[in-house]
Amino acid sequence: MAYRNSTEAIESLAASIGENVYIDVAKWHLYLRDAHLSKPLAEQLYPLLTQKSVTESQVQSILKGMAVKLGGGKMEIPLADLLPMQSQVHLMDVLEDYQRDL
């Protein structure tokens, strides 16, 4: 799919991430769109998609560097620590599908 600009491309990526990737809190699945984390994550991941291939280690680095505030900001936890393995697999699938469509 051809996008007119990077903003449109990031919005599309954020929508796909938000629908497919969730954090696990006390066995509750909170999708990233509902946690308002899909767009900030998409903004960080989008530049990687212009490369030939996105590696899991690159994605993990971004996830580890993205702090999620909990308890009204009393605590920050890396997004990587909140995503269960299945959700990380979904994220990689979303990125691969998105990159293939570029």
N, C-alpha and C positions, 0 to 999 in steps of 0.2 A: 504494500500500500504506500502510495506516495503522499507525503505530508507537505503542506505549504510552507510550514516553518517549524522550528524546534519546539515552540510552545505547544503547538498542536500535537506534535509527536510525543512530547512529555506527558501531556494530558491523556493521550491514548494509552501510553505505557502505565501511567498511574491508575487508570481505570482497570486495566487488566490485572495489575498487581493487587489492587484493592479488592477485587472479586475473588482472587484465588489464594492469597497468602494471609495467614492469620497468626496471631500470637496466642499462646496458651496461658491462661491465668486461672489457676485452680480448676483445671479441666474445662474451662469455658473457652470457646474459640471466638476471639475478637478479631474480625477481619480488619486489615490495615486501613481500608477506606473509612470504617467506623471509628478507628482510633486516630484518624487524620494523620496517618504516617505514610500513606501510599504516594502522595505527591512529593514530599521531601526525599523519599527513597528513590523515586523515579528520576528526580533531578540529579541525584548523585550517580545513578546507574546509567543514565542515558549516554554520557560520553564514552562509556565502555563499549556500547553497542555499535559504535562507528569503527571499531577495530575488527580484525578478521574473526576472532573468536573471544568469547568472554570465559574466563576461567573461574572455577569455583573459589580459588584462593583470592582472586580479585573481589568477588562478591562478598566473601567472608570478611575481608578487610574493611569493606564499606559497612557491613552490618555491625562489626565490632566497634567501628568509629562513630556509629549513630546512637547517641544516648537517648533513652526514653525516660522521661520524668515520671516518677510514681509518688503517690502520697502527697500531692500538691507541691511537688518539687523537693520533698525531703530527701529523696533518693533518686539516683539515676542508674539505669541498668542498660548495658549495650543491647541493641535490638537482637543481635545474634543469640543472646542468652534467653530471649523470650520466644524465639521461633523453634517449634519442634522440628525434628528431622524431616517429617513429611511436608511441612510447610516450606522448608528450605528446598526440598526437591521440587515443589510446585513453583517456587520462585525461579529456579534454574530453567524449568520447562517454559515458563512465561517468557523469560529472557531469550531462550533459544528460538521460540516461535516468533517473537517480536523481531529478532534480528533477521530471521529467515524472510520475513515479510518486508523488510526495508528495501 
